[in-house]
Amino acid sequence: MKNRKAEQAEQHAVDPSRRSFLLSSAAGAGAIVAGIVTETKAGVPAASIPSITIPKEITESVKEPAKPGSFEGPGMTGAEVFATLCKEEELAALFCCPGNYTVINALAAAGVPSYGGRCEGSMCAAADGFSRATGEVTACSGTEGPGLTNMIMNIASAAAARTPLLVLASNMQIAGDDRETFIQTGYQQPLTTGMKKYGKRLIAPDRVWEYGAYAFRNLKSGVPSPVHLDFPGEVARARFNDPTKLKDYYAKDKYRSESQPQPAAKDVEKALDLISRAERPLLVAGQGVFQNKAWEALLKAAEKNELAVVTSGPTRGHFPDDHRLSGALTPDAMMSADLVIFVGQYCMPTPGEYRFNPDIKTIRVHPVPEDLGRNWPLDLGIVSSEKAFLEALADLLPSRKREAWVNELATARQKYDKMLNDQYELGLKYSHDTNHLHPAVLCKEVHDFFYKGEIDPKQTVMGAGGWTIGVHAGRWQRAYRPGQGIVCPYQYGAIGPDLAMMIGASAAVQRGVGPQAPYKGAPTVCVSSDAGIAYSLFELDTAAKYKIPVIGIIYNNDSWGMWPSAVSSARSMHMYLFQENLRYDQMAQGLGARGEYVRTPEELREALHRSYQAASKENMSTLINCQALRDFTSAKNYPPGVSLNPEPGCGAVAH
Ligand SMILES: Cc1ncc(C[n+]2csc(CCOP(=O)(O)OP(=O)(O)O)c2C)c(N)n1
C-alpha cells in the first residue's frame, strides 16, 4: 500500500490544483499551509489554521454591474463627472491602492475595469504593463502624499517608455493648503516634473470635465507620456445637478481630434528616392508603430520592397522575430545597413548607441516636429503618424527583391543563434558542475518550453528584467505577434517593477484587450531577479485575488548582481549580498500562489509544466525559485560573465 506522502505526490503530479498543491506542500517541512490541524509542542491539538481564501465580497463585488453617476436626484460628484469622461474615453483599466477614495470608487462604478493591489508603486507598474501589452490608456491611483510618492520610480519608468498612463492622486483640501492641516498634504505636481507630458492640481470644481479633456488630449495625441492629475476634496466631492454648471462640458469629438498628421507628398517622394538608392535598407519600428497599430502596413511595406525591420521600444512583436526580413537577431548585419528609417522611435538613441555604420543615411518619421533632428542627424525628417507613413510606403514602394541583403540577414541570424547555443552549452556545463542553474540554461529552458514545445509560440506574453538574468532573458525572449514581448526595464532601467508590470499585462490578456484578443485568458510569464522580486512579490496576492495567471521565474543568486563592483572595496561587499538560499517559492505560497523550487534544468522543465497546467486550468500563479550562484555573474570565475546585448534588436533595453 502506498503511504500518504506518495499518494499526495502522485495526486500532485496529475492534478496540480491549488488544493493538491497545498496538501503536498503541507507534507514538506515548514510549509505555511492552511487547513491542516497542527499540534502544539505539548502535543495538545491546536486549532486548525484557516486556509488562504478569496472572500466572497471580492468575487461578488468584481461581478457588480456598472452604476455610473447621474445629474438626477442628488447629482454627480466631481469624481463622478471625471469618471464619466474616463469611461467615454475608454480608459482601459485602473490599478490602485485605497486612497483617493471618491475618485477610485467613481471610476469603478462607471465601469472602468479596476484592480486594487498592495503597493502604489506596483499598481503603477501594473497599469504601465497593461498599456504596454495593448497600447491603450490606463490609470493608476493612490492616496495623497505617501501613495503618490510611492509611485515615483514607476511613473518615471512609464515616462521613459512613453506610456499613455493617467496618474491620479487625491490631495487633501484646498482649504488646508500651506497650513500642514491634518496629514498628507503634498505639493505633488513638482514631484512629477520631467516624468509627465501634462499635469494639474485641480482646484476649480466646475473645471473638472475641462481638465479631464486636457488629460485625454495629451494621452491620445502626438507622442504619449504620463499625465498627472491631483484632486483636492473640494473638487472630488463637489456636487453637480446641472451640466451647464460645468465649463467646456461637451463630448470628446468637440474637445479633441482623432485626426492624424499625414506625410507631405514631397517628403514621401524623397523617402521613396532614398529607399530606391539604398542596397541594404533597415526600418526601425519603434513603439509608435505599436501604439498607432500600424503593424499590418509595416509588414506590407517591408515585404514589398524587402526592407529589413527591427523593432524597438518597451513592447516587442509588431514585426515577427521569425520573419526572414527581421533584424531582431542579426547584430552583425546592422553594421552594413546603408539606410535607416526610424518610424515612431519615441526615445532616440545617439548614433554610437546603435551599431550602425557612421555614414548611414537616415530618415526619421515622427508624429510631432519638435523632436526631429534631436540626438541623431537626419537626411530627411518627416512629420507623420506612423500608420499614415507606412501605408504610403506600402502603397507606393515598388516590388523589389534584395537577395544579397536577405542572405546577409540569414547568415547573421545563424551566427547569432550559434553564439546563443554556445553560451547555453557552456552554461549547461557550469550547471552540471555546480548543481545550480546558470542563467543561459534557465532562459533556454523557458524559451524551449514556451516557443518550441506544445504551446502555440505566438501565445505567451513574456516580460523580463533584472541584471544578469535580464540580459540573458532578453536574448532568449521572442515575439512573433504584436504585444507579445514586454521589455520591463526599457530605457529607465529600473530593477523591480517586472512582476507587477507582468500582472498588469496579464490582466490585459485575461480580458483579451486589443492585440491580446486571440489569446484571451492565456498565462503570462515574468523572468526576473531576486533583487527585483523584493519590489513586487506581494502583488502575487493581487494576482491570486483576481485569478490572473502569471508564472514568475526568479533567478536567485543571493545578491544584487552588481556585487563585482565591491570586490576591490573591502568594507563594501555586505551591502551587495543577501542571506543565501532565501525561499521566494515559500513566500509565494504564503501569498496564496504556488511555489516551486528548482536547481537543475530537469527540475525547471517539470516545474514549468506543472506551473503551466495550474495557470491555464485554474488561473493559479506560480513563483519558481531558481537557485543559482552569484559567481555566475563573474567573468573571471564563469566566463564570459555578463554583458549588455547589442542594440537595436532582441534584448535591447536602452532604446
Ligand atoms: C531600483 C534600482 N536600484 C538599483 C539599480 C542599480 N542596479 C542596476 S543592476 C543592479 C543589480 C541588480 O541585481 P539583480 O536584479 O538581482 O540582478 P541579477 O541577480 O540578475 O544579476 C543594480 C543594483 C537599479 N537599476 N534600479
The ligand as a MOL file (V3000), in Angstrom:
LIG
                    3D

  0  0  0     0  0            999 V3000
M  V30 BEGIN CTAB
M  V30 COUNTS 26 27 0 0 0
M  V30 BEGIN ATOM
M  V30 1 C 15.6490 50.3210 -8.3630 0
M  V30 2 C 17.0470 50.1330 -8.7920 0
M  V30 3 N 18.0140 50.0810 -7.8500 0
M  V30 4 C 19.3100 49.9440 -8.1900 0
M  V30 5 C 19.6810 49.8730 -9.5230 0
M  V30 6 C 21.1670 49.7590 -9.9230 0
M  V30 7 N 21.4230 48.3880 -10.3800 0 CHG=1
M  V30 8 C 21.4290 48.0470 -11.6780 0
M  V30 9 S 21.5980 46.4210 -11.9260 0
M  V30 10 C 21.7040 46.1200 -10.2860 0
M  V30 11 C 21.8370 44.7200 -9.7560 0
M  V30 12 C 20.5200 44.0730 -9.7370 0
M  V30 13 O 20.5730 42.8030 -9.1920 0
M  V30 14 P 19.5310 41.6890 -9.6560 0
M  V30 15 O 18.3380 42.3740 -10.2100 0
M  V30 16 O 19.3340 40.7060 -8.5700 0
M  V30 17 O 20.2590 41.0750 -10.8850 0
M  V30 18 P 20.9300 39.6620 -11.1110 0
M  V30 19 O 20.8780 38.9330 -9.8320 0
M  V30 20 O 20.1570 39.0290 -12.1960 0
M  V30 21 O 22.3200 39.9810 -11.5370 0
M  V30 22 C 21.6180 47.3000 -9.5730 0
M  V30 23 C 21.7150 47.4010 -8.1060 0
M  V30 24 C 18.6390 49.9400 -10.4730 0
M  V30 25 N 18.8800 49.8940 -11.7800 0
M  V30 26 N 17.3450 50.0580 -10.0800 0
M  V30 END ATOM
M  V30 BEGIN BOND
M  V30 1 1 1 2
M  V30 2 1 2 3
M  V30 3 2 2 26
M  V30 4 2 3 4
M  V30 5 1 4 5
M  V30 6 1 5 6
M  V30 7 2 5 24
M  V30 8 1 6 7
M  V30 9 2 7 8
M  V30 10 1 7 22
M  V30 11 1 8 9
M  V30 12 1 9 10
M  V30 13 1 10 11
M  V30 14 2 10 22
M  V30 15 1 11 12
M  V30 16 1 12 13
M  V30 17 1 13 14
M  V30 18 2 14 15
M  V30 19 1 14 16
M  V30 20 1 14 17
M  V30 21 1 17 18
M  V30 22 2 18 19
M  V30 23 1 18 20
M  V30 24 1 18 21
M  V30 25 1 22 23
M  V30 26 1 24 25
M  V30 27 1 24 26
M  V30 END BOND
M  V30 END CTAB
M  END
